Amino acid sequence: MSDTPARLLQLLSLLQSPREWPGHELADRLGVSPRTIRRDIDRLRELGYPVHATQGNTGGYRLTAGTAMPPLLLDDDEAVAIAIGLRTAAAGSVTGIEETSVRALAKLEQVLPSRLRRRVTVLQEAAVAVPQSGPTADAGHLALIAAACVAHEKLRFTYRAGNGAETRRLVEPHQLVAAGRRWYLVAYDTDRADWRTFRLDRLADPFRTGSRVPPRELPDGADAATWVARTLTGTEGRRALLLVHAPAEQVADRVPAGLGIVEPVDDHTCRLLTGADSLEYLAYRIAVLGHDFDVLDPPELAPHLRTLGERVLRAATTAEQLAAGE
């Protein structure tokens, strides 16, 4: 790459990613020699960019945070991705960032080149989000917990269980997982000496203790998203085992990935293990399967299904009476 200004911009874009870049890797990416990379790093420093260098086999270059940081540079795809993300956040599942997202998006669109602004505007005109309701995570809590996860720092908080009981927890936070409109924290509970999954909308008064611990790996090499899915369909959540009177492939098409395990019984029936964090919501999820089913377990699900069925039957009766002019 012989165009020095363009190369400097691409180099700066690489250095803004949250990692340390070995000089030879930067040279390979930009198609120049390591010596040229060293000269370009010096030029960036002269322009005020705080480029930190470490020595040794594992050393490299990275940008460090500073109060006098020059303007952030984004390539086209990054700028569009941020704009789309801000639009999504304005109607998302995190409390308290709606207006902030709109203000940030307005500032970003003011400085976007016209060709990029058009890409963002086209998406806005062609797509619409369905208004959603439900539990939301506190933006401040989300940021604090995320920082504790990255720093491998123990975290204290009050947690409210599904039955309303509150307990004080001390955990080693592992990772945050977004599942639909709900956020979950996967963490190692030190008092219980076991892994737990916590809903953020039930979590209060999080506090970073300042005590750092070595990172732990989840059992069986699972990733956090898979762990949450297993929790919702496993013994720690509210689960149901059903005999569904439909072929397994048809049922699998109606069950979101990670929210159920479908096993064929024969050509016309299958077993479904599915779960949620409340029996009421689980009853709703089962009712909209679109196929007849038998509940094999748990029996406690029956009254929730009955209540839901009676509510739907009353609504259907009312609608029929209105249609008949009664």
C-alpha positions, -999 to +999 in steps of 0.1 A: +000+000+000+018+031-013-008+057-004+006+069+029-025+088+042-048+059+033-024+035+050-023+056+081-061+056+083-062+018+079-035+014+105-054+036+129-086+016+123-068-016+131-052-002+163-086+010+175-098-026+179-094-039+215-063-060+211-025-058+208-011-060+172+024-075+166+043-054+141+047-083+116+009-088+116+003-052+109+029-053+081+012-083+066-023-067+068-011-035+051+013-051+027+044-031+038+076-039+057+079-039+096+102-008+092+074+011+074+050+002+102+074+016+128+076+049+108+038+050+105+035+045+143+059+074+149+037+096+125+006+087+145+023+096+177+033+130+162-004+135+154-014+129+190-025+093+189-013+075+221+001+043+206+016+021+233+043-005+224+054-035+243+086-055+237+092-093+234+078-122+215+043-114+226+047-076+223+030-053+199+011-020+194-022-008+207-040+025+213-044+035+250-072+055+263-066+092+270-085+124+276-069+141+246-078+112+222-081+125+186-114+118+168-125+082+164-122+069+129-146+043+115-147+025+082-179+025+062-192-009+075-184+001+111-202+034+108-233+018+094-232-010+120-231+015+148-260+036+134-281+004+130-272-006+166-282+027+180-316+026+162-321-009+177-310+002+212-336+030+211-363+004+213-344-023+230-344-043+262-321-020+283-338+007+304-325+043+304-307+044+271-335+051+247-331+089+246-293+086+248-293+063+218-314+088+198-291+117+207-260+096+198-275+086+165-284+122+156-247+132+162-234+103+142-258+109+112-246+146+111-210+135+103-218+105+081-209+109+045-240+112+023-235+077+008-235+062+043-264+083+055-284+071+026-278+034+035-289+040+071-320+060+060-331+033+035-330+008+063-350+030+086-376+036+059-379-001+049-378-017+084-400-012+114-397-028+149-427-044+166-432-026+200-424-050+228-430-051+265-415-071+292-387-071+317-357-048+309-322-045+322-309-014+339-282+003+317-260+012+347-262-023+361-254-037+327-223-016+323-210-023+358-215-060+355-199-061+320-168-043+334-166-069+363-168-097+337-139-083+317-118-076+348-126-110+364-136-092+395-160-106+422-194-091+423-220-087+451-257-081+445-292-088+458-311-113+438-349-119+438-359-154+429-391-163+410-410-168+443-400-133+455-374-145+480-343-122+481-307-133+488-274-116+488-249-132+464-212-131+459-202-144+425-173-145+400-190-131+369-183-149+336-203-134+308-236-116+299-260-132+276-289-115+258-318-138+250-347-121+234-357-091+257-340-106+287-304-104+299-287-131+319-255-131+339-236-164+339-215-166+371-198-189+396-216-185+429-189-188+455-212-195+485-229-224+466-197-235+449-215-239+416-224-221+384-256-201+383-276-180+358-291-147+370-318-126+353-306-090+353-341-076+358-342-095+391-308-082+402-304-051+425-275-032+441-246-047+422-212-038+437-177-045+424-156-058+453-122-050+438-111-086+443-099-102+411-098-139+405-084-162+377-110-168+350-130-200+352-142-222+323-178-234+322-182-271+326-179-294+296-163-265+276-197-249+270-200-213+259-222-188+279-251-187+253-253-225+252-252-226+290-282-202+293-301-222+268-295-254+288-305-237+320-338-226+306-346-261+293-329-280+322-335-287+358-325-253+371-353-236+352-390-244+349-391-272+323-418-294+307-416-327+290-443-331+263-455-358+240-464-338+208-487-353+182-468-341+152-436-352+133-403-341+150-393-319+121-425-299+122-422-293+159-385-283+156-395-257+130-417-240+157-393-242+186-366-214+186-330-226+186-317-232+221-352-233+237-361-269+233-349-304+225-370-324+201-367-362+199-388-383+175-409-412+189-423-423+155-433-408+122-462-390+138-452-381+174-422-367+192-410-357+227-402-321+234-382-309+264-386-271+267-383-246+295-387-210+307-381-192+340-417-193+351-445-218+347-469-191+335-447-182+306-439-218+299-477-226+296-480-198+270-450-211+251-464-246+249-499-233+240-487-217+208-469-248+195-497-253+170-500-290+177-518-312+201-497-324+230-498-343+263-479-330+294-457-358+307-440-336+334-445-315+355-480-319+369-477-283+384-481-270+348-517-281+346-534-252+364-515-227+344-526-243+311-562-245+325-562-208+334-548-199+299-573-221+282-603-207+301-591-172+293-589-179+256-622-198+256-640-168+272-625-145+246-637-168+218-672-170+233-674-132+234-662-129+198-688-155+186-716-136+205-706-103+189-705-119+155-740-133+160-753-099+170-762-109+205 
